[in-house]
Amino acid sequence: MEDYSLTCEPIETLPTPDEAKEFLRLINVGREAIGLDKLEKLDFDACEPDDPENCLSAHHLFAHAGFSVGSVDLYLYLSRDPEKAEAVADALSLVPFDNESGEHYYYIPAAIRRVTDPFDSRHPGLRDRLEEAGVV
């Protein structure tokens, strides 16, 4: 699989069933790092594309750790719990970077973007693919 972790190019193809399962596995690794219960399935219908607080990855993990989710990066609000954010960053080996203003961000891992990019672009076959993989 091509590594999309350090690029701003959107991923437009559907994930394979194995990539969908890897997405859920990584969500659960992050959830366990901050003391949340493991998920058996994703709540697809509770999420909103392009919503930094309620997109697919934010709803299931990143918002719980205090992150705002962008298209390729995660930003920690200063008023949120930095210990949870660091726990998720460590558990998922997130790659940090600072923007021009010195604000601290993390790149979203490619294995997560394989599912979130098609979700945010409202790919018509994504829900069926996630159901096929057994993660929705």
Secondary structure, DSSP 8 states (H G I E B T S, - for coil): ----TT------S---HHHHHHHHHHHHHHHHHTT----SS--GGG--TT-TTTSHHHHHTGGGGTEEE-SSEEEE-TTS-HHHHHHHHHHTT--EEE-TT--EEEE--HHHHHHHHHHHTT-TTHHHHHHHHT--
